[in-house]
C-alpha cells in the first residue's frame, strides 16, 4: 500500500503533515493514517480532527513532531 510519511505539525490552527521536501499536506477528517505510537510502534487509525486519531485500542492525541503516514 502506498503512503506518504512526515511529521505532524499544527499550522494556522490545522493539523498538517510536514514532508522532508518542505511540502505540507492537510490532514483530512475520516482519512486512514498510521501513527508511530511511542509504546506500540505503527498503529493504523482514522484521523478525527483536532489532532485525534481513533485506533482499535483507543484514541491517541497527536503531538508536534509525531511521525505519521497518510495511506493512499
PDB file with SEQRES, HELIX, SHEET and CRYST1 records, atoms N, CA, C and O in Angstrom:
SEQRES   1 A   72  UNK UNK UNK UNK UNK UNK UNK UNK UNK UNK UNK UNK UNK          
SEQRES   2 A   72  UNK UNK UNK UNK UNK UNK UNK UNK UNK UNK UNK UNK UNK          
SEQRES   3 A   72  UNK UNK UNK UNK UNK UNK UNK UNK UNK UNK UNK UNK UNK          
SEQRES   4 A   72  UNK UNK UNK UNK UNK UNK UNK UNK UNK UNK UNK UNK UNK          
SEQRES   5 A   72  UNK UNK UNK UNK UNK UNK UNK UNK UNK UNK UNK UNK UNK          
SEQRES   6 A   72  UNK UNK UNK UNK UNK UNK UNK                                  
SHEET    1 AA1 8 UNK A  24  UNK A  26  0                                        
SHEET    2 AA1 8 UNK A  14  UNK A  18 -1                                        
SHEET    3 AA1 8 UNK A   3  UNK A  11 -1                                        
SHEET    4 AA1 8 UNK A  67  UNK A  71 -1                                        
SHEET    5 AA1 8 UNK A  32  UNK A  37 -1                                        
SHEET    6 AA1 8 UNK A  41  UNK A  49 -1                                        
SHEET    7 AA1 8 UNK A  52  UNK A  55 -1                                        
SHEET    8 AA1 8 UNK A  58  UNK A  61 -1                                        
CRYST1    1.000    1.000    1.000  90.00  90.00  90.00 P 1           1          
ATOM      1  N   UNK A   1       0.850  -1.184   0.000  1.00  0.00           N  
ATOM      2  CA  UNK A   1       0.000   0.000   0.000  1.00  0.00           C  
ATOM      3  C   UNK A   1       0.891   1.241   0.000  1.00  0.00           C  
ATOM      4  O   UNK A   1       1.823   1.341   0.798  1.00  0.00           O  
ATOM      5  N   UNK A   2       0.608   2.161  -0.874  1.00  0.00           N  
ATOM      6  CA  UNK A   2       1.365   3.402  -0.955  1.00  0.00           C  
ATOM      7  C   UNK A   2       0.968   4.338   0.178  1.00  0.00           C  
ATOM      8  O   UNK A   2      -0.174   4.347   0.637  1.00  0.00           O  
ATOM      9  N   UNK A   3       1.936   5.116   0.607  1.00  0.00           N  
ATOM     10  CA  UNK A   3       1.672   6.103   1.649  1.00  0.00           C  
ATOM     11  C   UNK A   3       2.699   7.224   1.542  1.00  0.00           C  
ATOM     12  O   UNK A   3       3.744   7.073   0.909  1.00  0.00           O  
ATOM     13  N   UNK A   4       2.378   8.353   2.178  1.00  0.00           N  
ATOM     14  CA  UNK A   4       3.358   9.426   2.315  1.00  0.00           C  
ATOM     15  C   UNK A   4       3.604   9.621   3.805  1.00  0.00           C  
ATOM     16  O   UNK A   4       2.676   9.534   4.610  1.00  0.00           O  
ATOM     17  N   UNK A   5       4.841   9.880   4.165  1.00  0.00           N  
ATOM     18  CA  UNK A   5       5.228   9.957   5.565  1.00  0.00           C  
ATOM     19  C   UNK A   5       5.844  11.302   5.881  1.00  0.00           C  
ATOM     20  O   UNK A   5       6.572  11.874   5.070  1.00  0.00           O  
ATOM     21  N   UNK A   6       5.547  11.800   7.065  1.00  0.00           N  
ATOM     22  CA  UNK A   6       6.128  13.053   7.520  1.00  0.00           C  
ATOM     23  C   UNK A   6       5.830  13.261   9.001  1.00  0.00           C  
ATOM     24  O   UNK A   6       5.431  12.338   9.711  1.00  0.00           O  
ATOM     25  N   UNK A   7       6.033  14.487   9.441  1.00  0.00           N  
ATOM     26  CA  UNK A   7       5.821  14.837  10.840  1.00  0.00           C  
ATOM     27  C   UNK A   7       4.558  15.665  10.999  1.00  0.00           C  
ATOM     28  O   UNK A   7       4.229  16.494  10.150  1.00  0.00           O  
ATOM     29  N   UNK A   8       3.856  15.430  12.098  1.00  0.00           N  
ATOM     30  CA  UNK A   8       2.646  16.181  12.402  1.00  0.00           C  
ATOM     31  C   UNK A   8       3.019  17.579  12.866  1.00  0.00           C  
ATOM     32  O   UNK A   8       3.898  17.756  13.710  1.00  0.00           O  
ATOM     33  N   UNK A   9       2.347  18.556  12.308  1.00  0.00           N  
ATOM     34  CA  UNK A   9       2.522  19.958  12.710  1.00  0.00           C  
ATOM     35  C   UNK A   9       1.164  20.628  12.733  1.00  0.00           C  
ATOM     36  O   UNK A   9       0.268  20.253  11.978  1.00  0.00           O  
ATOM     37  N   UNK A  10       1.012  21.613  13.593  1.00  0.00           N  
ATOM     38  CA  UNK A  10      -0.178  22.455  13.585  1.00  0.00           C  
ATOM     39  C   UNK A  10       0.221  23.757  12.909  1.00  0.00           C  
ATOM     40  O   UNK A  10       1.084  24.485  13.401  1.00  0.00           O  
ATOM     41  N   UNK A  11      -0.417  24.047  11.773  1.00  0.00           N  
ATOM     42  CA  UNK A  11      -0.122  25.254  11.008  1.00  0.00           C  
ATOM     43  C   UNK A  11      -1.426  26.003  10.815  1.00  0.00           C  
ATOM     44  O   UNK A  11      -2.390  25.456  10.280  1.00  0.00           O  
ATOM     45  N   UNK A  12      -1.456  27.248  11.248  1.00  0.00           N  
ATOM     46  CA  UNK A  12      -2.669  28.072  11.169  1.00  0.00           C  
ATOM     47  C   UNK A  12      -3.860  27.381  11.828  1.00  0.00           C  
ATOM     48  O   UNK A  12      -4.986  27.478  11.340  1.00  0.00           O  
ATOM     49  N   UNK A  13      -3.610  26.684  12.937  1.00  0.00           N  
ATOM     50  CA  UNK A  13      -4.681  26.047  13.705  1.00  0.00           C  
ATOM     51  C   UNK A  13      -5.200  24.748  13.121  1.00  0.00           C  
ATOM     52  O   UNK A  13      -6.218  24.229  13.581  1.00  0.00           O  
ATOM     53  N   UNK A  14      -4.518  24.210  12.114  1.00  0.00           N  
ATOM     54  CA  UNK A  14      -4.978  22.996  11.452  1.00  0.00           C  
ATOM     55  C   UNK A  14      -3.861  21.959  11.405  1.00  0.00           C  
ATOM     56  O   UNK A  14      -2.693  22.304  11.222  1.00  0.00           O  
ATOM     57  N   UNK A  15      -4.226  20.675  11.572  1.00  0.00           N  
ATOM     58  CA  UNK A  15      -3.252  19.600  11.528  1.00  0.00           C  
ATOM     59  C   UNK A  15      -2.735  19.358  10.131  1.00  0.00           C  
ATOM     60  O   UNK A  15      -3.513  19.242   9.184  1.00  0.00           O  
ATOM     61  N   UNK A  16      -1.425  19.281   9.998  1.00  0.00           N  
ATOM     62  CA  UNK A  16      -0.776  19.089   8.693  1.00  0.00           C  
ATOM     63  C   UNK A  16       0.290  18.010   8.801  1.00  0.00           C  
ATOM     64  O   UNK A  16       0.809  17.724   9.880  1.00  0.00           O  
ATOM     65  N   UNK A  17       0.598  17.424   7.657  1.00  0.00           N  
ATOM     66  CA  UNK A  17       1.712  16.505   7.528  1.00  0.00           C  
ATOM     67  C   UNK A  17       2.831  17.277   6.840  1.00  0.00           C  
ATOM     68  O   UNK A  17       2.670  17.732   5.708  1.00  0.00           O  
ATOM     69  N   UNK A  18       3.965  17.426   7.521  1.00  0.00           N  
ATOM     70  CA  UNK A  18       5.101  18.185   7.002  1.00  0.00           C  
ATOM     71  C   UNK A  18       6.118  17.192   6.462  1.00  0.00           C  
ATOM     72  O   UNK A  18       6.658  16.382   7.217  1.00  0.00           O  
ATOM     73  N   UNK A  19       6.383  17.248   5.157  1.00  0.00           N  
ATOM     74  CA  UNK A  19       7.270  16.301   4.495  1.00  0.00           C  
ATOM     75  C   UNK A  19       8.702  16.816   4.453  1.00  0.00           C  
ATOM     76  O   UNK A  19       8.947  18.009   4.634  1.00  0.00           O  
ATOM     77  N   UNK A  20       9.655  15.902   4.211  1.00  0.00           N  
ATOM     78  CA  UNK A  20      11.080  16.261   4.177  1.00  0.00           C  
ATOM     79  C   UNK A  20      11.398  17.304   3.121  1.00  0.00           C  
ATOM     80  O   UNK A  20      12.326  18.093   3.301  1.00  0.00           O  
ATOM     81  N   UNK A  21      10.643  17.330   2.008  1.00  0.00           N  
ATOM     82  CA  UNK A  21      10.915  18.285   0.935  1.00  0.00           C  
ATOM     83  C   UNK A  21      10.226  19.633   1.185  1.00  0.00           C  
ATOM     84  O   UNK A  21      10.082  20.437   0.264  1.00  0.00           O  
ATOM     85  N   UNK A  22       9.803  19.878   2.425  1.00  0.00           N  
ATOM     86  CA  UNK A  22       9.131  21.099   2.875  1.00  0.00           C  
ATOM     87  C   UNK A  22       7.713  21.246   2.335  1.00  0.00           C  
ATOM     88  O   UNK A  22       7.095  22.297   2.503  1.00  0.00           O  
ATOM     89  N   UNK A  23       7.193  20.208   1.692  1.00  0.00           N  
ATOM     90  CA  UNK A  23       5.800  20.218   1.250  1.00  0.00           C  
ATOM     91  C   UNK A  23       4.899  19.996   2.466  1.00  0.00           C  
ATOM     92  O   UNK A  23       5.257  19.264   3.389  1.00  0.00           O  
ATOM     93  N   UNK A  24       3.739  20.628   2.456  1.00  0.00           N  
ATOM     94  CA  UNK A  24       2.786  20.494   3.555  1.00  0.00           C  
ATOM     95  C   UNK A  24       1.493  19.907   2.996  1.00  0.00           C  
ATOM     96  O   UNK A  24       0.954  20.403   2.006  1.00  0.00           O  
ATOM     97  N   UNK A  25       0.998  18.844   3.638  1.00  0.00           N  
ATOM     98  CA  UNK A  25      -0.225  18.164   3.210  1.00  0.00           C  
ATOM     99  C   UNK A  25      -1.238  18.262   4.342  1.00  0.00           C  
ATOM    100  O   UNK A  25      -0.924  17.937   5.487  1.00  0.00           O  
ATOM    101  N   UNK A  26      -2.446  18.704   4.030  1.00  0.00           N  
ATOM    102  CA  UNK A  26      -3.503  18.799   5.041  1.00  0.00           C  
ATOM    103  C   UNK A  26      -4.003  17.417   5.429  1.00  0.00           C  
ATOM    104  O   UNK A  26      -4.130  16.533   4.582  1.00  0.00           O  
ATOM    105  N   UNK A  27      -4.284  17.237   6.710  1.00  0.00           N  
ATOM    106  CA  UNK A  27      -4.906  16.007   7.178  1.00  0.00           C  
ATOM    107  C   UNK A  27      -6.415  16.140   7.027  1.00  0.00           C  
ATOM    108  O   UNK A  27      -6.987  17.181   7.354  1.00  0.00           O  
ATOM    109  N   UNK A  28      -7.057  15.095   6.536  1.00  0.00           N  
ATOM    110  CA  UNK A  28      -8.485  15.111   6.268  1.00  0.00           C  
ATOM    111  C   UNK A  28      -9.216  14.235   7.286  1.00  0.00           C  
ATOM    112  O   UNK A  28      -8.838  13.085   7.509  1.00  0.00           O  
ATOM    113  N   UNK A  29     -10.254  14.781   7.894  1.00  0.00           N  
ATOM    114  CA  UNK A  29     -11.061  14.019   8.845  1.00  0.00           C  
ATOM    115  C   UNK A  29     -11.623  12.791   8.140  1.00  0.00           C  
ATOM    116  O   UNK A  29     -12.130  12.879   7.021  1.00  0.00           O  
ATOM    117  N   UNK A  30     -11.527  11.645   8.811  1.00  0.00           N  
ATOM    118  CA  UNK A  30     -12.033  10.397   8.268  1.00  0.00           C  
ATOM    119  C   UNK A  30     -11.027   9.620   7.441  1.00  0.00           C  
ATOM    120  O   UNK A  30     -11.319   8.512   6.991  1.00  0.00           O  
ATOM    121  N   UNK A  31      -9.847  10.184   7.235  1.00  0.00           N  
ATOM    122  CA  UNK A  31      -8.813   9.540   6.424  1.00  0.00           C  
ATOM    123  C   UNK A  31      -8.043   8.515   7.260  1.00  0.00           C  
ATOM    124  O   UNK A  31      -7.725   8.764   8.423  1.00  0.00           O  
ATOM    125  N   UNK A  32      -7.748   7.361   6.654  1.00  0.00           N  
ATOM    126  CA  UNK A  32      -6.936   6.346   7.318  1.00  0.00           C  
ATOM    127  C   UNK A  32      -5.481   6.815   7.358  1.00  0.00           C  
ATOM    128  O   UNK A  32      -4.921   7.218   6.339  1.00  0.00           O  
ATOM    129  N   UNK A  33      -4.882   6.758   8.538  1.00  0.00           N  
ATOM    130  CA  UNK A  33      -3.473   7.107   8.699  1.00  0.00           C  
ATOM    131  C   UNK A  33      -2.816   6.082   9.605  1.00  0.00           C  
ATOM    132  O   UNK A  33      -3.496   5.322  10.294  1.00  0.00           O  
ATOM    133  N   UNK A  34      -1.497   6.064   9.600  1.00  0.00           N  
ATOM    134  CA  UNK A  34      -0.738   5.269  10.562  1.00  0.00           C  
ATOM    135  C   UNK A  34       0.049   6.244  11.431  1.00  0.00           C  
ATOM    136  O   UNK A  34       0.573   7.247  10.946  1.00  0.00           O  
ATOM    137  N   UNK A  35       0.121   5.937  12.703  1.00  0.00           N  
ATOM    138  CA  UNK A  35       0.900   6.756  13.632  1.00  0.00           C  
ATOM    139  C   UNK A  35       2.005   5.900  14.227  1.00  0.00           C  
ATOM    140  O   UNK A  35       1.815   4.707  14.466  1.00  0.00           O  
ATOM    141  N   UNK A  36       3.156   6.509  14.466  1.00  0.00           N  
ATOM    142  CA  UNK A  36       4.236   5.816  15.160  1.00  0.00           C  
ATOM    143  C   UNK A  36       4.000   6.051  16.647  1.00  0.00           C  
ATOM    144  O   UNK A  36       4.444   7.052  17.210  1.00  0.00           O  
ATOM    145  N   UNK A  37       3.294   5.110  17.273  1.00  0.00           N  
ATOM    146  CA  UNK A  37       2.963   5.217  18.695  1.00  0.00           C  
ATOM    147  C   UNK A  37       4.230   4.986  19.508  1.00  0.00           C  
ATOM    148  O   UNK A  37       4.992   4.068  19.204  1.00  0.00           O  
ATOM    149  N   UNK A  38       4.470   5.795  20.531  1.00  0.00           N  
ATOM    150  CA  UNK A  38       5.726   5.675  21.286  1.00  0.00           C  
ATOM    151  C   UNK A  38       5.910   4.330  21.990  1.00  0.00           C  
ATOM    152  O   UNK A  38       7.045   3.930  22.248  1.00  0.00           O  
ATOM    153  N   UNK A  39       4.828   3.627  22.305  1.00  0.00           N  
ATOM    154  CA  UNK A  39       4.942   2.353  23.018  1.00  0.00           C  
ATOM    155  C   UNK A  39       4.615   1.137  22.162  1.00  0.00           C  
ATOM    156  O   UNK A  39       5.095   0.040  22.448  1.00  0.00           O  
ATOM    157  N   UNK A  40       3.803   1.310  21.112  1.00  0.00           N  
ATOM    158  CA  UNK A  40       3.290   0.168  20.366  1.00  0.00           C  
ATOM    159  C   UNK A  40       3.743   0.106  18.914  1.00  0.00           C  
ATOM    160  O   UNK A  40       3.332  -0.803  18.192  1.00  0.00           O  
ATOM    161  N   UNK A  41       4.572   1.037  18.462  1.00  0.00           N  
ATOM    162  CA  UNK A  41       5.008   1.043  17.072  1.00  0.00           C  
ATOM    163  C   UNK A  41       3.917   1.566  16.149  1.00  0.00           C  
ATOM    164  O   UNK A  41       3.070   2.355  16.569  1.00  0.00           O  
ATOM    165  N   UNK A  42       3.936   1.130  14.896  1.00  0.00           N  
ATOM    166  CA  UNK A  42       2.973   1.632  13.915  1.00  0.00           C  
ATOM    167  C   UNK A  42       1.580   1.109  14.211  1.00  0.00           C  
ATOM    168  O   UNK A  42       1.369  -0.096  14.349  1.00  0.00           O  
ATOM    169  N   UNK A  43       0.626   2.038  14.307  1.00  0.00           N  
ATOM    170  CA  UNK A  43      -0.787   1.702  14.508  1.00  0.00           C  
ATOM    171  C   UNK A  43      -1.616   2.396  13.451  1.00  0.00           C  
ATOM    172  O   UNK A  43      -1.390   3.567  13.145  1.00  0.00           O  
ATOM    173  N   UNK A  44      -2.563   1.687  12.898  1.00  0.00           N  
ATOM    174  CA  UNK A  44      -3.458   2.287  11.916  1.00  0.00           C  
ATOM    175  C   UNK A  44      -4.699   2.807  12.618  1.00  0.00           C  
ATOM    176  O   UNK A  44      -5.250   2.156  13.506  1.00  0.00           O  
ATOM    177  N   UNK A  45      -5.131   3.999  12.203  1.00  0.00           N  
ATOM    178  CA  UNK A  45      -6.325   4.604  12.776  1.00  0.00           C  
ATOM    179  C   UNK A  45      -6.979   5.554  11.800  1.00  0.00           C  
ATOM    180  O   UNK A  45      -6.573   5.667  10.643  1.00  0.00           O  
ATOM    181  N   UNK A  46      -7.996   6.232  12.286  1.00  0.00           N  
ATOM    182  CA  UNK A  46      -8.744   7.198  11.486  1.00  0.00           C  
ATOM    183  C   UNK A  46      -8.562   8.572  12.117  1.00  0.00           C  
ATOM    184  O   UNK A  46      -8.796   8.748  13.313  1.00  0.00           O  
ATOM    185  N   UNK A  47      -8.143   9.551  11.308  1.00  0.00           N  
ATOM    186  CA  UNK A  47      -7.958  10.913  11.795  1.00  0.00           C  
ATOM    187  C   UNK A  47      -9.322  11.540  12.061  1.00  0.00           C  
ATOM    188  O   UNK A  47     -10.197  11.531  11.195  1.00  0.00           O  
ATOM    189  N   UNK A  48      -9.499  12.087  13.269  1.00  0.00           N  
ATOM    190  CA  UNK A  48     -10.779  12.645  13.697  1.00  0.00           C  
ATOM    191  C   UNK A  48     -10.801  14.173  13.744  1.00  0.00           C  
ATOM    192  O   UNK A  48     -11.826  14.772  14.070  1.00  0.00           O  
ATOM    193  N   UNK A  49      -9.675  14.798  13.419  1.00  0.00           N  
ATOM    194  CA  UNK A  49      -9.584  16.246  13.555  1.00  0.00           C  
ATOM    195  C   UNK A  49      -9.091  16.613  14.940  1.00  0.00           C  
ATOM    196  O   UNK A  49      -9.038  15.762  15.828  1.00  0.00           O  
ATOM    197  N   UNK A  50      -8.734  17.861  15.132  1.00  0.00           N  
ATOM    198  CA  UNK A  50      -8.214  18.350  16.415  1.00  0.00           C  
ATOM    199  C   UNK A  50      -7.064  17.508  16.947  1.00  0.00           C  
ATOM    200  O   UNK A  50      -6.874  17.409  18.159  1.00  0.00           O  
ATOM    201  N   UNK A  51      -6.300  16.906  16.051  1.00  0.00           N  
ATOM    202  CA  UNK A  51      -5.125  16.138  16.460  1.00  0.00           C  
ATOM    203  C   UNK A  51      -5.435  14.779  17.056  1.00  0.00           C  
ATOM    204  O   UNK A  51      -4.551  14.172  17.661  1.00  0.00           O  
ATOM    205  N   UNK A  52      -6.652  14.274  16.912  1.00  0.00           N  
ATOM    206  CA  UNK A  52      -7.011  12.982  17.493  1.00  0.00           C  
ATOM    207  C   UNK A  52      -7.125  11.899  16.434  1.00  0.00           C  
ATOM    208  O   UNK A  52      -7.659  12.114  15.345  1.00  0.00           O  
ATOM    209  N   UNK A  53      -6.604  10.725  16.786  1.00  0.00           N  
ATOM    210  CA  UNK A  53      -6.665   9.546  15.925  1.00  0.00           C  
ATOM    211  C   UNK A  53      -7.330   8.428  16.723  1.00  0.00           C  
ATOM    212  O   UNK A  53      -6.893   8.095  17.825  1.00  0.00           O  
ATOM    213  N   UNK A  54      -8.387   7.854  16.159  1.00  0.00           N  
ATOM    214  CA  UNK A  54      -9.043   6.711  16.790  1.00  0.00           C  
ATOM    215  C   UNK A  54      -8.454   5.454  16.174  1.00  0.00           C  
ATOM    216  O   UNK A  54      -8.419   5.305  14.952  1.00  0.00           O  
ATOM    217  N   UNK A  55      -7.990   4.548  17.032  1.00  0.00           N  
ATOM    218  CA  UNK A  55      -7.441   3.275  16.586  1.00  0.00           C  
ATOM    219  C   UNK A  55      -8.072   2.186  17.451  1.00  0.00           C  
ATOM    220  O   UNK A  55      -8.689   2.510  18.466  1.00  0.00           O  
ATOM    221  N   UNK A  56      -7.942   0.906  17.090  1.00  0.00           N  
ATOM    222  CA  UNK A  56      -8.695  -0.146  17.788  1.00  0.00           C  
ATOM    223  C   UNK A  56      -8.560  -0.157  19.314  1.00  0.00           C  
ATOM    224  O   UNK A  56      -9.501  -0.546  20.006  1.00  0.00           O  
ATOM    225  N   UNK A  57      -7.419   0.258  19.846  1.00  0.00           N  
ATOM    226  CA  UNK A  57      -7.219   0.232  21.292  1.00  0.00           C  
ATOM    227  C   UNK A  57      -7.665   1.507  21.999  1.00  0.00           C  
ATOM    228  O   UNK A  57      -7.629   1.562  23.228  1.00  0.00           O  
ATOM    229  N   UNK A  58      -8.084   2.533  21.260  1.00  0.00           N  
ATOM    230  CA  UNK A  58      -8.499   3.776  21.902  1.00  0.00           C  
ATOM    231  C   UNK A  58      -8.274   4.994  21.017  1.00  0.00           C  
ATOM    232  O   UNK A  58      -8.392   4.932  19.793  1.00  0.00           O  
ATOM    233  N   UNK A  59      -7.948   6.091  21.667  1.00  0.00           N  
ATOM    234  CA  UNK A  59      -7.726   7.358  20.971  1.00  0.00           C  
ATOM    235  C   UNK A  59      -6.336   7.870  21.324  1.00  0.00           C  
ATOM    236  O   UNK A  59      -5.914   7.814  22.479  1.00  0.00           O  
ATOM    237  N   UNK A  60      -5.635   8.367  20.316  1.00  0.00           N  
ATOM    238  CA  UNK A  60      -4.308   8.944  20.521  1.00  0.00           C  
ATOM    239  C   UNK A  60      -4.357  10.402  20.098  1.00  0.00           C  
ATOM    240  O   UNK A  60      -4.880  10.728  19.032  1.00  0.00           O  
ATOM    241  N   UNK A  61      -3.816  11.273  20.928  1.00  0.00           N  
ATOM    242  CA  UNK A  61      -3.731  12.693  20.596  1.00  0.00           C  
ATOM    243  C   UNK A  61      -2.342  12.969  20.043  1.00  0.00           C  
ATOM    244  O   UNK A  61      -1.334  12.785  20.725  1.00  0.00           O  
ATOM    245  N   UNK A  62      -2.312  13.416  18.784  1.00  0.00           N  
ATOM    246  CA  UNK A  62      -1.040  13.710  18.128  1.00  0.00           C  
ATOM    247  C   UNK A  62      -0.332  14.884  18.791  1.00  0.00           C  
ATOM    248  O   UNK A  62      -0.961  15.826  19.274  1.00  0.00           O  
ATOM    249  N   UNK A  63       0.996  14.798  18.800  1.00  0.00           N  
ATOM    250  CA  UNK A  63       1.838  15.871  19.320  1.00  0.00           C  
ATOM    251  C   UNK A  63       2.715  16.370  18.177  1.00  0.00           C  
ATOM    252  O   UNK A  63       3.034  15.619  17.255  1.00  0.00           O  
ATOM    253  N   UNK A  64       3.101  17.641  18.242  1.00  0.00           N  
ATOM    254  CA  UNK A  64       4.002  18.211  17.231  1.00  0.00           C  
ATOM    255  C   UNK A  64       5.209  17.293  17.074  1.00  0.00           C  
ATOM    256  O   UNK A  64       5.839  16.907  18.059  1.00  0.00           O  
ATOM    257  N   UNK A  65       5.524  16.950  15.832  1.00  0.00           N  
ATOM    258  CA  UNK A  65       6.692  16.123  15.547  1.00  0.00           C  
ATOM    259  C   UNK A  65       6.403  14.639  15.448  1.00  0.00           C  
ATOM    260  O   UNK A  65       7.269  13.890  14.996  1.00  0.00           O  
ATOM    261  N   UNK A  66       5.209  14.168  15.856  1.00  0.00           N  
ATOM    262  CA  UNK A  66       4.873  12.753  15.715  1.00  0.00           C  
ATOM    263  C   UNK A  66       5.003  12.344  14.254  1.00  0.00           C  
ATOM    264  O   UNK A  66       4.636  13.098  13.352  1.00  0.00           O  
ATOM    265  N   UNK A  67       5.528  11.143  14.031  1.00  0.00           N  
ATOM    266  CA  UNK A  67       5.660  10.613  12.670  1.00  0.00           C  
ATOM    267  C   UNK A  67       4.348   9.937  12.294  1.00  0.00           C  
ATOM    268  O   UNK A  67       3.844   9.083  13.023  1.00  0.00           O  
ATOM    269  N   UNK A  68       3.805  10.329  11.147  1.00  0.00           N  
ATOM    270  CA  UNK A  68       2.567   9.729  10.668  1.00  0.00           C  
ATOM    271  C   UNK A  68       2.680   9.437   9.175  1.00  0.00           C  
ATOM    272  O   UNK A  68       3.479  10.041   8.459  1.00  0.00           O  
ATOM    273  N   UNK A  69       1.863   8.501   8.734  1.00  0.00           N  
ATOM    274  CA  UNK A  69       1.754   8.162   7.315  1.00  0.00           C  
ATOM    275  C   UNK A  69       0.298   8.328   6.895  1.00  0.00           C  
ATOM    276  O   UNK A  69      -0.616   7.896   7.598  1.00  0.00           O  
ATOM    277  N   UNK A  70       0.098   8.950   5.759  1.00  0.00           N  
ATOM    278  CA  UNK A  70      -1.237   9.020   5.174  1.00  0.00           C  
ATOM    279  C   UNK A  70      -1.317   7.898   4.159  1.00  0.00           C  
ATOM    280  O   UNK A  70      -0.496   7.820   3.245  1.00  0.00           O  
ATOM    281  N   UNK A  71      -2.309   7.024   4.317  1.00  0.00           N  
ATOM    282  CA  UNK A  71      -2.480   5.903   3.403  1.00  0.00           C  
ATOM    283  C   UNK A  71      -3.233   6.363   2.170  1.00  0.00           C  
ATOM    284  O   UNK A  71      -4.203   7.115   2.267  1.00  0.00           O  
ATOM    285  N   UNK A  72      -2.784   5.910   1.014  1.00  0.00           N  
ATOM    286  CA  UNK A  72      -3.445   6.297  -0.247  1.00  0.00           C  
ATOM    287  C   UNK A  72      -4.478   5.276  -0.632  1.00  0.00           C  
ATOM    288  O   UNK A  72      -5.139   5.424  -1.660  1.00  0.00           O  
TER     289      UNK A  72                                                      
END                                                                             
